Amino acid sequence: MTAAQTLRVTLKLATSLDGRIALANGQSKWITGPEARGQVHRIRAEHDAILTGIGTVLADDPQLTARPDGVASGDQPRRVVLDSHLRMPADAAMLTGAPVWVFHVAEASIGLGAAELIQTEADAFGHVCFKAVLQTLLERGVQSLMIEAGAEIAGSAIRSGLVTHIEWFRAPMLIGAEGRACIAGLGLEELSLAPTFQRTSVRACGADLWETYQRG
């Protein structure tokens, strides 16, 4: 077992019933309801760090703070951004408040204020290597990581085999095949190779369904 595998890695998904995170045009606010969003803030507060990708930053400009009671507390999870080619805007909302670690593979020729730029190895596609990031996080004292990102990073995380838990919020709506999937392709050629997770709980969350899974 590698050091990275001792991390608790939670993938958060908020989708329609058919696993879509947005319409084809990118519209996604809000698929799930206020109760689900409140629970997401509570889950954030339970983790040492929250990871997202530059695509989410550019599309949504999130703060990624934990605000379980509507107000961010002083003790916040570390924010982590995978930004292979350093496209992070200097005025991004998450660059204020709690510290941010930006992982990249390109040579750094810019500064991002208080954000710490961390150059790491690339994967086979030239993107930040997910396993290398998790190894670095563990070495820096992170023991629990929550992933809130788009399909590409969700897919990369699943392909790595290092996701230990899934928190899945499903809204009672159908978007259809033209909508944006929650997980990118896994390159499976046999059903027996599909990653499996055991459902440990399912409950209503407002109008939505909240399912929790653990790696099988």
C-alpha positions, 0 to 999 in steps of 0.5 A: 500500500502506498502512502497516498492510499491511507488518505480518506478521499471523498468524491462529492456528486450532485446530479440529476437522477440520470447522473448529469451535472449540467445541461449541455449549455453548462447551466447547473444552478441549482440541480439539487436543493438547499438542504443538499447544499447545506449538507455539502457544507457540513461534509466540507467542514469534516475534511482537511482539504477540498480539491477542485479543478481549474475548469470549475474555477473558471466556470463557477468561481467558487469559494469552496469554503465550509459554511454549514450555518451560512457563515464561514468559520475561522477554521477552514479546510485547505483549498486545492486546485489542479491547474496544469497550465496555471490558468488561475485568474489572479482575482479568483474568489478562492484566493481570499481567505483560507490558504490555497495550494495550486498544483501545476505541471507548467513552469511557473512564471506568475504569482498568485498572491497568497496561493502556493504554487506546487509543481508536480509530475504529469500523467499520460495526458499531460495533466497533473498526476492525481496520485502524485497530488495525493502523495504530496497532500499526505506528506503535508499532513492532509488525512481527509480530502473532499473532491468537488470537481467536474467530470474529468477530475472525477474520472481521474480520481476514480481511475486512480483507485484512490477514492474511498467514499462517495457522497452522492446527492440526486435531484428528482429530475431527468436531463438526458444524454445531451447533459454533462456527465458527472464522471468522464470515461473510465476506458473500461472494456469489461464490466468486471473491471468496473470500480465497485462501491458498497452503499452504506446509507440512503436518506431523503434530503429535502426533495433530493436523495442522499446516498453514501458509498464506501469502496468495495 
